[in-house]
Amino acid sequence: MERTGGKLDFDRWLKLASTDLSAFEALRRSTIDEVIRQAPEEQQDRLRRLQWRIDQERRRSGSPMGACIRISRMMWEQMMGEGGLVDRLHDLGSGAYSARAGRGKSAKVIPLVPGGGQRN
């Protein structure tokens, strides 16, 4: 990643985007891939799916500003929409999350008895 003192070198990225858009896109893609690879393995698939959604919003929009607005709406929906962060935080505070988690799949629990299930 192109960083200076632990921070993204914005001026370098801006210059690259202004002078060589294909190189900018290649660097953007490789930087995103590197960040995803550095994430914990159990989060990588989710991050790849999220990045795919972001890329689709960028592709579908007619302009960079349109892409920004579409991605902003997507983030707000994840925060404020049904089942979003605000709902989850409310559920945690009210105890509804633990009650809902208990309504999941059920199974019959069988006792394990030493000796292959045979009781003496």
DSSP file with accessible surface (Angstrom, degrees, kcal/mol):
  #  RESIDUE AA STRUCTURE BP1 BP2  ACC     N-H-->O    O-->H-N    N-H-->O    O-->H-N    TCO  KAPPA ALPHA  PHI   PSI    X-CA   Y-CA   Z-CA
    1    1 A M              0   0   63      0, 0.0     2,-1.2     0, 0.0    26,-0.0   0.000 360.0 360.0 360.0 148.9    0.0    0.0    0.0
    2    2 A E        +     0   0   66     25,-0.1     7,-2.0     7,-0.0     2,-0.4  -0.714 360.0 152.1 -88.8  97.1    1.1    3.5   -0.7
    3    3 A R  E     -A    8   0A 128     -2,-1.2     2,-0.5     5,-0.2     5,-0.3  -0.960  34.3-157.1-129.6 149.3    1.4    5.0    2.8
    4    4 A T  E >  S-A    7   0A  90      3,-3.4     3,-1.6    -2,-0.4    -2,-0.0  -0.983  84.0 -15.6-125.1 116.6    3.5    7.7    4.3
    5    5 A G  T 3  S-     0   0   84     -2,-0.5    -1,-0.1     1,-0.3     3,-0.1   0.858 130.5 -51.0  60.8  34.2    4.0    7.6    8.1
    6    6 A G  T 3  S+     0   0   60      1,-0.3     2,-0.3    -3,-0.0    -1,-0.3   0.428 120.8 103.1  84.8  -2.3    1.2    5.1    8.5
    7    7 A K  E <  S-A    4   0A 160     -3,-1.6    -3,-3.4     1,-0.0    -1,-0.3  -0.861  82.0 -97.6-115.2 151.1   -1.3    7.3    6.5
    8    8 A L  E     -A    3   0A  86     -2,-0.3     2,-1.8    -5,-0.3    -5,-0.2  -0.417  34.8-123.5 -62.1 132.6   -2.5    6.9    2.9
    9    9 A D     >  +     0   0   47     -7,-2.0     4,-2.1     1,-0.2     3,-0.3  -0.599  36.7 177.3 -81.0  82.6   -0.5    9.1    0.5
   10   10 A F  H  > S+     0   0  136     -2,-1.8     4,-2.9     1,-0.2     5,-0.2   0.881  73.5  55.0 -57.6 -42.8   -3.6   11.0   -0.8
   11   11 A D  H  > S+     0   0  117      1,-0.2     4,-2.5     2,-0.2    -1,-0.2   0.904 108.5  48.6 -62.7 -38.8   -1.6   13.4   -3.0
   12   12 A R  H  > S+     0   0  103     -3,-0.3     4,-2.5     2,-0.2    -1,-0.2   0.927 113.0  47.3 -66.3 -42.9    0.1   10.5   -4.8
   13   13 A W  H  X S+     0   0   25     -4,-2.1     4,-2.6     2,-0.2    -2,-0.2   0.913 112.1  50.6 -64.3 -41.7   -3.2    8.7   -5.3
   14   14 A L  H  X S+     0   0   88     -4,-2.9     4,-1.9     2,-0.2    -2,-0.2   0.930 111.4  47.7 -61.6 -45.1   -4.8   11.9   -6.6
   15   15 A K  H  X S+     0   0  149     -4,-2.5     4,-2.0    -5,-0.2     5,-0.3   0.923 112.2  49.6 -62.9 -43.1   -2.0   12.5   -9.1
   16   16 A L  H  X S+     0   0   33     -4,-2.5     4,-3.1     1,-0.2     8,-0.4   0.922 110.3  50.3 -63.1 -42.2   -2.1    8.9  -10.3
   17   17 A A  H  < S+     0   0   34     -4,-2.6    -1,-0.2     1,-0.2    -2,-0.2   0.860 113.6  46.9 -64.8 -32.3   -5.9    9.1  -10.8
   18   18 A S  H  < S+     0   0   91     -4,-1.9    -1,-0.2    -5,-0.2    -2,-0.2   0.799 124.1  29.6 -78.6 -29.3   -5.5   12.3  -12.8
   19   19 A T  H  < S+     0   0  102     -4,-2.0     2,-0.2     1,-0.2    -2,-0.2   0.759 132.9  17.4-105.0 -30.1   -2.7   11.1  -15.0
   20   20 A D     X  +     0   0   72     -4,-3.1     4,-2.4    -5,-0.3    -1,-0.2  -0.656  57.6 178.2-148.9  85.2   -3.1    7.4  -15.4
   21   21 A L  H  > S+     0   0  108      1,-0.2     4,-2.8     2,-0.2     5,-0.2   0.864  83.4  53.7 -61.7 -36.9   -6.6    6.1  -14.5
   22   22 A S  H  > S+     0   0   91      1,-0.2     4,-2.2     2,-0.2    -1,-0.2   0.912 110.7  46.4 -67.6 -37.8   -5.8    2.4  -15.5
   23   23 A A  H  > S+     0   0   33      2,-0.2     4,-2.5     1,-0.2    -1,-0.2   0.900 111.7  52.6 -67.9 -38.6   -2.7    2.4  -13.2
   24   24 A F  H  X S+     0   0   36     -4,-2.4     4,-3.0    -8,-0.4    -2,-0.2   0.943 110.2  47.5 -59.6 -47.7   -4.8    4.0  -10.4
   25   25 A E  H  X S+     0   0   55     -4,-2.8     4,-2.7     2,-0.2    -2,-0.2   0.893 111.5  50.5 -63.5 -39.5   -7.5    1.3  -10.8
   26   26 A A  H  X S+     0   0   63     -4,-2.2     4,-2.4     2,-0.2    -1,-0.2   0.924 113.5  45.1 -64.3 -42.6   -4.9   -1.5  -10.7
   27   27 A L  H  X S+     0   0   30     -4,-2.5     4,-2.5     2,-0.2    -2,-0.2   0.913 112.7  51.5 -67.2 -40.5   -3.3    0.0   -7.6
   28   28 A R  H  X S+     0   0   38     -4,-3.0     4,-2.5    -5,-0.2    -2,-0.2   0.947 112.2  46.6 -59.6 -47.6   -6.8    0.5   -6.0
   29   29 A R  H  X S+     0   0   81     -4,-2.7     4,-2.6     1,-0.2    -2,-0.2   0.923 113.6  46.9 -62.9 -45.6   -7.7   -3.1   -6.7
   30   30 A S  H  X S+     0   0   57     -4,-2.4     4,-2.2     2,-0.2    -1,-0.2   0.880 112.0  51.4 -67.7 -34.3   -4.4   -4.5   -5.4
   31   31 A T  H  X S+     0   0   15     -4,-2.5     4,-2.3     2,-0.2    -2,-0.2   0.929 111.0  47.4 -67.2 -43.2   -4.6   -2.4   -2.3
   32   32 A I  H  X S+     0   0   32     -4,-2.5     4,-2.5    -5,-0.2    -2,-0.2   0.934 112.0  50.4 -62.6 -45.5   -8.2   -3.6   -1.5
   33   33 A D  H  X S+     0   0   55     -4,-2.6     4,-2.5     1,-0.2    -1,-0.2   0.898 109.9  51.0 -59.9 -39.2   -7.1   -7.2   -2.1
   34   34 A E  H  X S+     0   0   58     -4,-2.2     4,-1.6     2,-0.2    -1,-0.2   0.926 109.4  49.5 -65.4 -42.7   -4.2   -6.8    0.3
   35   35 A V  H  X S+     0   0   68     -4,-2.3     4,-0.8     1,-0.2    -2,-0.2   0.928 111.9  48.9 -62.9 -42.2   -6.4   -5.3    3.0
   36   36 A I  H >< S+     0   0    9     -4,-2.5     3,-1.0     1,-0.2    -2,-0.2   0.924 109.0  52.7 -64.6 -41.3   -8.8   -8.2    2.6
   37   37 A R  H 3< S+     0   0  146     -4,-2.5    -1,-0.2     1,-0.3    -2,-0.2   0.815 106.8  53.7 -63.5 -29.3   -6.0  -10.8    2.7
   38   38 A Q  H 3< S+     0   0  131     -4,-1.6    -1,-0.3    -3,-0.2    -2,-0.2   0.644  91.6  94.1 -80.7 -13.0   -4.8   -9.2    6.0
   39   39 A A  S << S-     0   0   19     -3,-1.0     5,-0.1    -4,-0.8    -3,-0.0  -0.348  97.4 -78.9 -74.1 158.3   -8.2   -9.5    7.6
   40   40 A P    >>  -     0   0   61      0, 0.0     3,-2.1     0, 0.0     4,-0.9  -0.298  44.6-117.1 -55.7 141.8   -9.0  -12.6    9.7
   41   41 A E  H >> S+     0   0  159      1,-0.3     3,-0.9     2,-0.2     4,-0.6   0.849 112.6  59.2 -53.9 -38.5   -9.8  -15.6    7.5
   42   42 A E  H 34 S+     0   0  158      1,-0.2    -1,-0.3     2,-0.1     4,-0.3   0.671 109.5  45.0 -69.7 -12.6  -13.4  -15.9    8.8
   43   43 A Q  H <> S+     0   0   97     -3,-2.1     4,-2.3     2,-0.1    -1,-0.2   0.576  90.0  85.7-101.9 -11.7  -14.1  -12.3    7.6
   44   44 A Q  H <X S+     0   0   33     -4,-0.9     4,-2.5    -3,-0.9     5,-0.2   0.893  87.4  49.7 -64.0 -42.2  -12.5  -12.5    4.2
   45   45 A D  H  X S+     0   0  102     -4,-0.6     4,-2.4     1,-0.2    -1,-0.2   0.934 112.2  48.6 -62.0 -43.6  -15.5  -13.9    2.3
   46   46 A R  H  > S+     0   0  154     -4,-0.3     4,-2.5     1,-0.2    -1,-0.2   0.916 111.7  49.6 -62.3 -41.5  -17.8  -11.3    3.7
   47   47 A L  H  X S+     0   0   46     -4,-2.3     4,-2.7     2,-0.2    -1,-0.2   0.896 109.5  51.4 -65.8 -38.4  -15.4   -8.5    2.8
   48   48 A R  H  X S+     0   0  108     -4,-2.5     4,-2.2     2,-0.2    -1,-0.2   0.912 110.9  48.1 -64.1 -41.6  -15.0   -9.9   -0.7
   49   49 A R  H  X S+     0   0  156     -4,-2.4     4,-2.2     2,-0.2    -2,-0.2   0.915 112.0  49.6 -64.9 -41.4  -18.8   -9.9   -1.1
   50   50 A L  H  X S+     0   0   65     -4,-2.5     4,-2.4     1,-0.2    -2,-0.2   0.931 110.6  49.5 -62.7 -43.8  -19.0   -6.4    0.3
   51   51 A Q  H  X S+     0   0   26     -4,-2.7     4,-2.9     1,-0.2    -1,-0.2   0.895 108.1  54.4 -64.3 -35.9  -16.3   -5.1   -2.1
   52   52 A W  H  X S+     0   0  155     -4,-2.2     4,-2.3     2,-0.2    -1,-0.2   0.936 108.6  49.0 -61.3 -44.3  -18.2   -6.8   -5.0
   53   53 A R  H  X S+     0   0  101     -4,-2.2     4,-2.2     2,-0.2    -2,-0.2   0.911 111.6  49.0 -61.9 -42.6  -21.3   -4.8   -4.0
   54   54 A I  H  X S+     0   0   36     -4,-2.4     4,-2.4     1,-0.2    -2,-0.2   0.940 110.6  50.5 -62.3 -45.0  -19.4   -1.6   -3.9
   55   55 A D  H  X S+     0   0   32     -4,-2.9     4,-2.5     1,-0.2    -1,-0.2   0.885 109.5  51.4 -61.0 -37.9  -17.8   -2.3   -7.3
   56   56 A Q  H  X S+     0   0   40     -4,-2.3     4,-2.6     2,-0.2    -1,-0.2   0.902 108.6  50.6 -67.1 -39.5  -21.3   -2.9   -8.7
   57   57 A E  H  X S+     0   0   30     -4,-2.2     4,-1.3     2,-0.2    -2,-0.2   0.910 111.8  48.3 -63.6 -40.6  -22.6    0.3   -7.4
   58   58 A R  H  < S+     0   0   84     -4,-2.4     3,-0.2     1,-0.2    -2,-0.2   0.917 113.1  48.0 -63.3 -43.1  -19.6    2.1   -8.9
   59   59 A R  H  < S+     0   0  170     -4,-2.5    -2,-0.2     1,-0.2    -1,-0.2   0.898 112.2  48.8 -65.7 -39.5  -20.2    0.4  -12.2
   60   60 A R  H  < S+     0   0  145     -4,-2.6    -1,-0.2    -5,-0.1    -2,-0.2   0.700  94.9  88.3 -76.6 -20.7  -23.9    1.1  -12.3
   61   61 A S  S  < S-     0   0   18     -4,-1.3     6,-0.1    -3,-0.2     4,-0.0  -0.414  74.0-136.2 -80.3 157.9  -23.6    4.8  -11.5
   62   62 A G  S    S+     0   0   87     -2,-0.1    -1,-0.1     1,-0.1     3,-0.1   0.581  80.9  11.6 -88.5  -9.6  -23.1    7.4  -14.2
   63   63 A S  S  > S-     0   0   56      1,-0.1     4,-2.4    -5,-0.1     5,-0.2  -0.977  80.4 -99.4-158.2 164.9  -20.5    9.4  -12.5
   64   64 A P  H  > S+     0   0  117      0, 0.0     4,-2.3     0, 0.0     5,-0.1   0.902 124.5  50.7 -58.8 -38.6  -18.0    9.4   -9.5
   65   65 A M  H  > S+     0   0  126      1,-0.2     4,-2.4     2,-0.2     5,-0.2   0.915 109.2  51.1 -66.2 -40.2  -20.5   11.6   -7.6
   66   66 A G  H  > S+     0   0   20      1,-0.2     4,-2.5     2,-0.2    -1,-0.2   0.903 109.8  50.2 -61.4 -40.7  -23.3    9.2   -8.4
   67   67 A A  H  X S+     0   0    9     -4,-2.4     4,-2.7     2,-0.2     5,-0.3   0.918 109.1  51.8 -63.0 -42.7  -21.2    6.3   -7.2
   68   68 A C  H  X S+     0   0   80     -4,-2.3     4,-2.4     1,-0.2    -2,-0.2   0.926 111.3  47.0 -60.5 -43.9  -20.4    8.2   -3.9
   69   69 A I  H  X S+     0   0   74     -4,-2.4     4,-2.5     2,-0.2    -2,-0.2   0.927 112.6  49.3 -65.5 -43.6  -24.2    8.8   -3.3
   70   70 A R  H  X S+     0   0   70     -4,-2.5     4,-2.0     2,-0.2    -2,-0.2   0.921 113.4  45.8 -63.1 -43.3  -25.1    5.2   -4.1
   71   71 A I  H  X S+     0   0   33     -4,-2.7     4,-2.4     2,-0.2    -1,-0.2   0.901 111.1  53.4 -68.4 -37.6  -22.4    3.8   -1.7
   72   72 A S  H  X S+     0   0   43     -4,-2.4     4,-2.6    -5,-0.3    -2,-0.2   0.930 109.1  48.8 -62.0 -43.8  -23.4    6.3    1.0
   73   73 A R  H  X S+     0   0  171     -4,-2.5     4,-2.4     1,-0.2    -1,-0.2   0.899 109.0  53.6 -61.6 -40.1  -27.0    5.1    0.7
   74   74 A M  H  X S+     0   0   17     -4,-2.0     4,-1.9     2,-0.2    -1,-0.2   0.919 110.1  46.9 -61.4 -43.5  -25.8    1.5    1.0
   75   75 A M  H  X S+     0   0  116     -4,-2.4     4,-1.5     1,-0.2    -2,-0.2   0.922 111.4  50.5 -65.2 -43.5  -23.9    2.4    4.2
   76   76 A W  H  X>S+     0   0  153     -4,-2.6     4,-3.7     1,-0.2     5,-0.6   0.891 108.2  53.4 -62.2 -38.6  -26.9    4.2    5.7
   77   77 A E  H  X5S+     0   0  116     -4,-2.4     4,-1.8     1,-0.2    -1,-0.2   0.906 107.7  50.6 -62.4 -40.4  -29.2    1.3    4.9
   78   78 A Q  H  <5S+     0   0  105     -4,-1.9     7,-2.2    -5,-0.2    -1,-0.2   0.800 119.1  38.5 -67.1 -26.7  -26.8   -1.0    6.8
   79   79 A M  H  <5S+     0   0   80     -4,-1.5     7,-2.6     5,-0.3     8,-0.4   0.926 133.7  17.1 -87.3 -49.6  -26.8    1.3    9.7
   80   80 A M  H  <5S+     0   0  111     -4,-3.7    -3,-0.2     5,-0.2    -2,-0.2   0.611 101.4  97.9-104.6 -16.5  -30.4    2.5    9.9
   81   81 A G  S ><<S-     0   0   10     -4,-1.8     3,-2.5    -5,-0.6     6,-0.4  -0.064  90.6 -63.1 -71.8 174.7  -32.4    0.0    7.8
   82   82 A E  T 3  S+     0   0  185      1,-0.3    -1,-0.2     4,-0.1     3,-0.1  -0.358 127.6   9.4 -59.8 127.6  -34.3   -3.0    9.0
   83   83 A G  T 3  S+     0   0   33      1,-0.2    -1,-0.3    -3,-0.1    -2,-0.1   0.571 104.5 134.1  76.9   9.8  -32.0   -5.5   10.6
   84   84 A G  S <> S-     0   0    6     -3,-2.5     4,-2.4    -7,-0.1    -5,-0.3  -0.020  75.8 -78.0 -82.3-171.9  -29.2   -2.9   10.5
   85   85 A L  H  > S+     0   0   86     -7,-2.2     4,-2.8     1,-0.2     5,-0.2   0.894 128.6  53.0 -57.4 -43.7  -26.7   -1.9   13.2
   86   86 A V  H  > S+     0   0   60     -7,-2.6     4,-2.5     1,-0.2    -1,-0.2   0.934 110.2  48.3 -62.4 -43.2  -29.2    0.3   15.1
   87   87 A D  H  > S+     0   0   61     -6,-0.4     4,-2.7    -8,-0.4    -1,-0.2   0.919 112.2  49.5 -60.6 -43.3  -31.7   -2.6   15.3
   88   88 A R  H  X S+     0   0  107     -4,-2.4     4,-2.3     2,-0.2    -2,-0.2   0.912 111.1  48.5 -64.5 -41.8  -29.0   -4.9   16.5
   89   89 A L  H  X S+     0   0  103     -4,-2.8     4,-2.2     2,-0.2    -1,-0.2   0.914 111.8  49.8 -65.0 -40.3  -27.8   -2.5   19.2
   90   90 A H  H  X S+     0   0  127     -4,-2.5     4,-2.0    -5,-0.2     6,-0.3   0.926 110.1  51.3 -62.5 -43.6  -31.4   -2.0   20.3
   91   91 A D  H  X>S+     0   0   21     -4,-2.7     6,-1.4     1,-0.2     5,-1.0   0.902 109.5  50.1 -59.7 -42.9  -31.8   -5.8   20.5
   92   92 A L  H  <5S+     0   0  108     -4,-2.3     3,-0.4     1,-0.2    -1,-0.2   0.915 111.7  48.1 -62.7 -41.6  -28.7   -6.2   22.6
   93   93 A G  H  <5S+     0   0   72     -4,-2.2    -1,-0.2     1,-0.2    -2,-0.2   0.829 116.0  42.8 -69.6 -30.3  -29.8   -3.5   25.0
   94   94 A S  H  <5S-     0   0   70     -4,-2.0    -1,-0.2    -5,-0.2    -2,-0.2   0.511 108.8-117.4 -94.8  -5.6  -33.3   -5.0   25.4
   95   95 A G  T  X5S+     0   0   33     -4,-1.0     4,-1.5    -3,-0.4    -3,-0.2   0.481  81.4 121.2  83.7   0.0  -32.3   -8.6   25.6
   96   96 A A  H  >< +     0   0   33     -5,-1.0     4,-2.6    -6,-0.3     5,-0.2   0.831  65.3  62.5 -67.0 -28.9  -34.2   -9.5   22.4
   97   97 A Y  H  > S+     0   0  121     -6,-1.4     4,-2.6     1,-0.2    -1,-0.2   0.953 104.6  44.6 -63.6 -47.4  -31.1  -10.7   20.8
   98   98 A S  H  > S+     0   0   84     -7,-0.3     4,-1.4     1,-0.2    -1,-0.2   0.887 114.3  50.4 -66.6 -34.9  -30.5  -13.6   23.3
   99   99 A A  H  < S+     0   0   63     -4,-1.5     4,-0.4     2,-0.2    -1,-0.2   0.922 112.8  46.0 -67.4 -41.0  -34.2  -14.5   23.1
  100  100 A R  H >< S+     0   0   86     -4,-2.6     3,-1.3     1,-0.2    -2,-0.2   0.894 108.4  56.4 -69.3 -36.5  -34.2  -14.6   19.3
  101  101 A A  H >< S+     0   0   63     -4,-2.6     3,-1.2     1,-0.3    -1,-0.2   0.863 102.1  57.1 -63.7 -32.5  -30.9  -16.6   19.3
  102  102 A G  T 3< S+     0   0   69     -4,-1.4    -1,-0.3     1,-0.2    -2,-0.2   0.647  95.9  65.3 -73.5 -13.0  -32.6  -19.2   21.4
  103  103 A R  T <  S+     0   0  181     -3,-1.3    -1,-0.2    -4,-0.4    -2,-0.2   0.325  81.8 104.7 -91.3   9.5  -35.4  -19.7   18.8
  104  104 A G  S <  S-     0   0   52     -3,-1.2    -2,-0.1     1,-0.2    -3,-0.0   0.377  84.4 -29.2 -68.8-151.2  -33.0  -21.1   16.2
  105  105 A K        -     0   0  216      1,-0.0     2,-0.3     0, 0.0    -1,-0.2  -0.282  63.0-152.3 -63.5 148.7  -32.7  -24.7   15.2
  106  106 A S        -     0   0  119     -3,-0.1     2,-0.3     2,-0.0    -1,-0.0  -0.889  12.4-176.0-123.6 157.6  -33.5  -27.3   17.8
  107  107 A A        -     0   0   88     -2,-0.3     2,-0.5     2,-0.0     0, 0.0  -0.989  32.9-105.6-148.0 152.2  -32.3  -30.8   18.2
  108  108 A K        -     0   0  189     -2,-0.3     2,-0.6     1,-0.0    -2,-0.0  -0.697  34.7-141.2 -79.1 128.6  -32.9  -33.7   20.5
  109  109 A V        -     0   0  134     -2,-0.5    -1,-0.0     0, 0.0    -2,-0.0  -0.810  16.0-162.7 -94.4 124.8  -30.1  -34.1   23.0
  110  110 A I        -     0   0  110     -2,-0.6     2,-0.1     1,-0.0    -2,-0.0  -0.883  21.5-114.7-108.1 140.8  -29.2  -37.7   23.7
  111  111 A P        -     0   0   99      0, 0.0     2,-0.6     0, 0.0    -1,-0.0  -0.469  21.8-134.1 -73.1 142.7  -27.2  -38.8   26.7
  112  112 A L        -     0   0  162     -2,-0.1     0, 0.0     4,-0.0     0, 0.0  -0.889  22.7-167.3 -97.2 122.0  -23.8  -40.3   26.1
  113  113 A V     >  -     0   0   39     -2,-0.6     4,-1.4     6,-0.0     3,-0.3  -0.931  24.4-113.9-113.2 129.8  -23.2  -43.3   28.2
  114  114 A P  T  4 S+     0   0  117      0, 0.0     4,-0.1     0, 0.0    -1,-0.0  -0.240  95.9  44.0 -58.0 147.2  -19.8  -44.9   28.6
  115  115 A G  T >4 S-     0   0   68      1,-0.2     3,-1.0     2,-0.1     0, 0.0   0.797 132.0 -61.5  88.9  28.6  -19.5  -48.4   27.0
  116  116 A G  T 34 S-     0   0   77     -3,-0.3    -1,-0.2     1,-0.2     3,-0.1   0.779  97.2 -57.4  74.0  23.8  -21.2  -47.9   23.7
  117  117 A G  T 3< S+     0   0   48     -4,-1.4     2,-0.5     1,-0.3    -1,-0.2   0.449 102.4 127.8  90.1  -4.7  -24.6  -47.0   25.1
  118  118 A Q    <   -     0   0  144     -3,-1.0     2,-0.4    -5,-0.2    -1,-0.3  -0.760  45.4-153.8 -89.1 126.7  -25.0  -50.2   27.1
  119  119 A R              0   0  185     -2,-0.5    -4,-0.0    -3,-0.1    -6,-0.0  -0.808 360.0 360.0 -98.2 143.2  -25.9  -49.7   30.7
  120  120 A N              0   0  208     -2,-0.4    -1,-0.0     0, 0.0     0, 0.0  -0.459 360.0 360.0 -89.2 360.0  -25.0  -52.4   33.3
